[in-house]
Amino acid sequence: MTGAALFDSYNDILSVEDVKEILGIGRNKVYELIETKQLYAIRPGQAYRISKLSLIEYVTGRKIE
């Protein structure tokens, strides 16, 4: 099973809550990963949106092209 297959049940764009659930970490840690650019996120309004691809790259430690 590849890293990407582990996330098949999730949308391509994730919320902070999704990332919390997937990684088993707290909200503040998710924000820290965003602020330190370990996770790519945009903030089109009030809430951050995180790319699933960015999360896969973070978890696997490999850039996906």
C-alpha positions as CSV (number, residue, x, y, z in Angstrom):
1,M,0.0,0.0,0.0
2,T,1.4,3.4,-1.0
3,G,1.3,6.5,1.2
4,A,-1.3,8.0,-1.1
5,A,-3.6,4.9,-0.7
6,L,-3.8,5.5,3.0
7,F,-5.6,8.8,2.3
8,D,-8.0,7.6,-0.4
9,S,-11.1,8.2,1.8
10,Y,-10.2,11.9,2.2
11,N,-10.9,14.8,-0.1
12,D,-8.1,16.4,-2.1
13,I,-8.5,19.5,0.1
14,L,-8.4,19.0,3.9
15,S,-9.4,21.1,6.8
16,V,-7.4,21.5,10.0
17,E,-9.8,19.1,11.6
18,D,-9.1,16.5,9.0
19,V,-5.3,16.8,9.5
20,K,-5.8,16.6,13.3
21,E,-7.7,13.3,12.8
22,I,-5.3,11.8,10.3
23,L,-2.1,12.6,12.2
24,G,-3.6,12.3,15.7
25,I,-2.2,15.7,16.8
26,G,-3.7,18.8,18.3
27,R,-5.0,21.9,16.5
28,N,-2.0,24.0,17.6
29,K,0.5,21.5,16.1
30,V,-1.4,21.6,12.7
31,Y,-1.1,25.4,12.8
32,E,2.6,25.1,13.6
33,L,3.1,22.8,10.6
34,I,1.4,25.3,8.4
35,E,3.3,28.3,9.8
36,T,6.7,26.5,9.4
37,K,5.6,25.6,5.8
38,Q,5.9,21.8,6.5
39,L,2.3,21.6,5.2
40,Y,1.1,23.7,2.2
41,A,-2.1,25.5,3.0
42,I,-4.2,28.4,1.7
43,R,-6.6,30.5,3.7
44,P,-9.3,31.7,1.3
45,G,-11.5,32.9,4.1
46,Q,-11.5,32.3,7.8
47,A,-10.3,28.7,7.7
48,Y,-7.1,27.1,6.3
49,R,-7.4,24.5,3.6
50,I,-4.5,22.0,3.3
51,S,-3.6,20.1,0.2
52,K,-3.8,16.3,0.6
53,L,-0.7,16.0,-1.5
54,S,1.2,18.2,0.9
55,L,0.1,16.0,3.8
56,I,1.2,12.9,1.9
57,E,4.6,14.5,1.2
58,Y,4.9,15.4,4.9
59,V,4.1,11.9,6.1
60,T,6.3,10.1,3.6
61,G,9.1,12.6,3.7
62,R,9.2,12.5,-0.1
63,K,8.3,15.1,-2.8
64,I,5.6,13.7,-5.1
65,E,5.7,14.9,-8.7
